[in-house]
Amino acid sequence: MEKVKGKFTEVGNMSQKYRKRGETSLAKFVSSNGKVTGTLMLDPRRIDGDYSQISPVAIRIAYAGKKVFLRIGKSYIGTDGIELCECEK
């Protein structure tokens, strides 16, 4: 495919394999149409390995190797969020 410079629709690494979803995302709220993926999760940019901190809940939208986090206004302590994610698996 051809790259269009300066557009969000640039084609990234097409050979990129699906990776295991993080421990802070809810499996029931992962949606994909083949190109765009949406995931409900704790914002991993705010955790930094310390799960005792309060972290915002966000929807991660991924497309062509790029991702955006949209916060929805709720927050959880990291350990509570991980317990919730483990419970629903």
C-alpha positions as CSV (number, residue, x, y, z in Angstrom):
1,M,0.0,0.0,0.0
2,E,1.0,3.6,-0.6
3,K,1.8,5.9,2.3
4,V,0.0,9.2,2.4
5,K,2.3,11.7,4.1
6,G,0.8,13.7,7.0
7,K,-2.4,11.7,7.3
8,F,-3.6,9.5,10.2
9,T,-4.4,6.8,7.7
10,E,-0.7,6.0,7.0
11,V,0.0,2.3,6.7
12,G,2.4,1.2,9.4
13,N,4.0,-2.1,9.8
14,M,1.6,-4.5,8.1
15,S,3.4,-7.6,9.4
16,Q,2.7,-6.6,13.0
17,K,1.2,-9.5,15.0
18,Y,-1.6,-9.2,17.5
19,R,-0.1,-8.9,21.0
20,K,-1.4,-10.1,24.3
21,R,-3.7,-7.5,25.8
22,G,-2.5,-5.9,28.9
23,E,-3.5,-6.9,32.4
24,T,-5.4,-3.6,32.9
25,S,-7.9,-4.1,30.1
26,L,-11.4,-5.7,30.2
27,A,-11.7,-8.6,27.7
28,K,-15.5,-8.1,27.3
29,F,-14.9,-4.5,26.1
30,V,-12.4,-5.2,23.3
31,S,-13.9,-4.5,19.9
32,S,-12.3,-4.6,16.5
33,N,-13.5,-4.3,12.9
34,G,-10.2,-5.6,11.5
35,K,-8.4,-2.2,11.3
36,V,-9.6,-0.2,14.3
37,T,-9.5,-1.6,17.8
38,G,-11.2,-0.2,20.9
39,T,-10.4,-1.3,24.5
40,L,-11.7,-0.3,27.9
41,M,-8.8,-0.2,30.3
42,L,-7.0,1.6,33.0
43,D,-4.7,4.2,31.5
44,P,-1.2,2.5,31.6
45,R,0.6,5.8,31.1
46,R,-0.4,6.8,34.7
47,I,0.4,3.5,36.5
48,D,4.2,3.3,35.9
49,G,4.5,-0.1,37.7
50,D,3.0,1.2,41.0
51,Y,-0.5,-0.3,41.2
52,S,-1.4,1.4,44.5
53,Q,-2.0,4.7,42.7
54,I,-5.3,5.9,41.4
55,S,-5.5,5.5,37.6
56,P,-8.1,6.9,35.2
57,V,-10.3,4.5,33.1
58,A,-9.8,5.1,29.4
59,I,-10.9,3.8,26.1
60,R,-7.9,3.0,23.9
61,I,-8.4,3.4,20.2
62,A,-5.7,1.8,18.0
63,Y,-5.4,2.2,14.3
64,A,-2.4,1.5,12.0
65,G,0.0,1.2,14.9
66,K,-1.1,4.5,16.5
67,K,-3.1,4.7,19.7
68,V,-5.2,7.4,21.5
69,F,-6.5,7.2,25.1
70,L,-9.9,8.8,25.7
71,R,-10.6,9.2,29.5
72,I,-14.2,8.5,30.5
73,G,-14.2,10.2,33.9
74,K,-13.9,7.2,36.2
75,S,-10.8,6.2,38.3
76,Y,-9.8,3.1,40.1
77,I,-6.9,2.2,42.3
78,G,-4.6,0.0,40.1
79,T,-5.0,-3.1,42.3
80,D,-8.8,-2.9,42.3
81,G,-8.8,-2.4,38.5
82,I,-6.6,-5.4,38.0
83,E,-8.8,-7.6,40.2
84,L,-11.8,-6.5,38.2
85,C,-10.1,-7.4,34.9
86,E,-9.0,-10.8,36.3
87,C,-12.5,-11.5,37.6
88,E,-14.2,-11.0,34.2
89,K,-11.7,-13.2,32.4
